[in-house]
Amino acid sequence: MAKVYGNQILLSPRGLNWHFLAHEWSHAELRSRQTLWAWWRMPQWFDEGVAVAVSEAPEHAESHWQFLEATNIPRPTREELHTFKSLMQWLDAVHRYGEDKNIERKAKGETEIRPVYSAAGHEIRPWLAKVGSHGLLAFIERLNGGDEFESAYLTANPAQRK
């Protein structure tokens, strides 16, 4: 539907809505503001979480997370989510939690589920609400300056310190 290539966004006809555009633009914007080293060290869950939060897509919304909880659909814990650092780990989780089976679910008239993307949004939305855009930019600068991700992430929002 949509994919970022450097500072270019490739969209299929199904990706021509503002949720997809905002999601992919978020990825492109984060990458454009980071050094290569900072981008390389940023976990996939964080990049996707910011994109999910910015896009406000209903299928990744907090209400979808609450639906997953209420119906006891398996979803990653916060601790597990934080292990999805690489794209390969992210895609493995998407497969393991069945997000890649939504075409089949839709064809059967079943509810689509997005446990991994929703978990990332569930983690990032309160963080972004706390730190705001200025805090996000300061966080990116800290990463660009060489700070480790976890340290910068946790100190940006003292409420989430372990």
KAGI-V852795 format. One record per backbone hydrogen bond with DSSP energy under -1.0 kcal/mol. NH is the residue of the N-H (numbers start at 1). CO is the residue of the C=O. E is the energy in kcal/mol with one decimal. If there is no record, write none. Layout:
BEGIN
[[NH & CO & E] [NH & CO & E]]
END
This chain:
BEGIN
[[3 & 10 & -2.1] [5 & 8 & -3.2] [8 & 5 & -2.2] [10 & 3 & -3.3] [12 & 1 & -3.4] [15 & 12 & -1.6] [16 & 13 & -1.2] [17 & 15 & -1.8] [21 & 17 & -2.4] [22 & 18 & -2.7] [23 & 19 & -2.2] [24 & 20 & -2.7] [25 & 21 & -2.8] [26 & 22 & -2.0] [27 & 23 & -1.5] [28 & 24 & -2.4] [29 & 25 & -3.0] [30 & 26 & -2.6] [31 & 27 & -2.3] [32 & 28 & -2.2] [33 & 29 & -1.3] [39 & 35 & -2.7] [40 & 36 & -2.4] [41 & 37 & -1.5] [44 & 85 & -1.9] [45 & 84 & -1.7] [47 & 43 & -1.9] [48 & 44 & -2.9] [49 & 45 & -2.3] [50 & 46 & -2.6] [51 & 47 & -1.9] [52 & 48 & -2.8] [53 & 49 & -2.5] [54 & 50 & -2.8] [55 & 51 & -2.3] [56 & 52 & -1.4] [60 & 57 & -1.9] [61 & 58 & -1.0] [65 & 61 & -1.8] [66 & 62 & -2.5] [67 & 63 & -2.0] [68 & 64 & -2.5] [69 & 65 & -2.3] [70 & 66 & -2.9] [71 & 67 & -2.2] [72 & 69 & -1.2] [73 & 68 & -2.3] [81 & 77 & -3.0] [82 & 78 & -1.9] [83 & 80 & -2.1] [84 & 81 & -1.9] [85 & 83 & -2.0] [90 & 86 & -2.3] [91 & 87 & -2.9] [92 & 88 & -2.2] [93 & 89 & -2.0] [94 & 90 & -2.5] [95 & 91 & -2.0] [96 & 92 & -3.0] [97 & 93 & -2.7] [98 & 95 & -1.4] [99 & 94 & -2.0] [101 & 98 & -1.6] [105 & 101 & -2.1] [106 & 102 & -2.8] [107 & 103 & -2.2] [108 & 104 & -1.5] [109 & 106 & -1.4] [110 & 105 & -2.9] [118 & 114 & -2.2] [119 & 115 & -1.7] [120 & 116 & -2.0] [121 & 117 & -2.2] [122 & 118 & -2.7] [123 & 119 & -1.9] [124 & 120 & -2.3] [125 & 121 & -2.8] [128 & 124 & -3.2] [129 & 125 & -2.4] [130 & 126 & -2.0] [131 & 127 & -2.8] [132 & 128 & -2.8] [135 & 131 & -1.6] [136 & 132 & -2.1] [137 & 133 & -2.4] [138 & 134 & -2.4] [139 & 135 & -2.6] [140 & 136 & -2.4] [141 & 137 & -2.2] [142 & 138 & -2.2] [143 & 139 & -2.1] [144 & 140 & -2.8] [145 & 141 & -1.9] [146 & 143 & -1.6] [147 & 142 & -2.5] [152 & 148 & -2.3] [153 & 149 & -3.1] [154 & 150 & -2.8] [155 & 151 & -2.2] [156 & 152 & -1.2] [160 & 157 & -2.4] [161 & 158 & -1.5]]
END
